Amino acid sequence: MNPKLRDVAEHAGVSVRTVSNVVNGFRYVAPATRERVQASIDALGYRPNLAARTLRRGRTGLIALVIPEIDSPYFAELAARTVRIAEARGLTVLIDQTDGDAEREKQLLHGQRSQLVDGVLFSPWAVAPAELAARTDPVPLVLLGEHDGTAGVDHVAIDNVAAAREATGHLLSAGRRRVAALGIQPRSLNATARQRLTGYREALTAAGLPAVPELEVPVRRLHRADGHAAMLALLDLPEPPDAVFCFTDELALGALRAAADRGIAVPDELALVGFDDIEDGRYSVPALTTVSPDKDRIAELALDRLTRPAAEPRSIVAPHRLIVRGTSPS
């Protein structure tokens, strides 16, 4: 038989109300009392009745994090931070993967599983802005990452245009003049690549340089293998680039391997800058220069909006910084 709150109260020698306060994370409980109650909870094997708690509170304490790829280092790191920060706020995170599939994103956007959660943090790759604007599910939603035309929806992202402009400007300030942009996705509805391409072109314009079509390289995915293949193609040009701004660190790591395969010295002959500041980049040889989004702050801001939604949805800009390491001149 499952123990009840009153069983824990009797075992600990406290009131049922005190046990309830401990179970629900009420902060104003004396530490010694909290320890005694927790010891009784552990001894009796008490587990809260989540269904009953949901009925009383009108909420589940669960939120959903919907991301395209769980095995992407960037999304894995963002998910880990979101889980830790949510846990400190008494929330549990359920993680769902869409693989960037439009139909799956639409199902999740319009309420599939939303009855299980109090809110959704959502990073879509394939749904159009009109689909986002047409959402009728009342469960709170906060978008993560870069999305065009998302007025009316809470949205947390960094300034990707400014970040890309800064990354490209760093390469130009080192004297590089054939700077490639690797990571364009012309068939994707995800605005990430478009915004980073805009920042790249703005930096070229500011330096008095034209955009060169052959140096703007499309990729199918944003993974290491795609970066490797694209970099090999760039190195086969009659006039190869002397620097590359990669739209993700995974692409940059693939490009770095391609340079090594061809015997190209980095950063002397070829400078590289990535984007995302994933852990792998800190241990590559040379270590990867990268744009670092503040993942902790992104998670904090998104959870703030999700748990305390305002009357008017907002787009919130999280901070970023350029970290200069070994793949570019300091």
Buried (B, 14 or more C-beta within 10 A) or exposed (E): EEBBBEBBBBBBEBEBEBBBBBBEEEEEBEEEBBEBBBEBBEEBEBEEEEEEBBEEEEBBBBBBBBBBBBEBBBBBBBBEBBBEBBEEEEBBBBBBBBEBEBEBBBEBBBBEBBEEBBBBBBBBBBBBBEBBEEBEBEBBBBBBBBBEEBEEBBBBBBBBBBBBBBBBBBBBEBEBEBBBBBBBBEEBBBBBBBBBBBBBBBBBEEBEBEEBEEBBBBBEBBBBBBBBBBBBBBBEEEEBBBBBBBBBBBBBBBBBBBBEEBEBEBBEEBBBBBBBBBEBBEEBEBBBBBBBBBBBBBBBBBBBBBBEBEEEBEEBEBEBEBBBBBBBBE
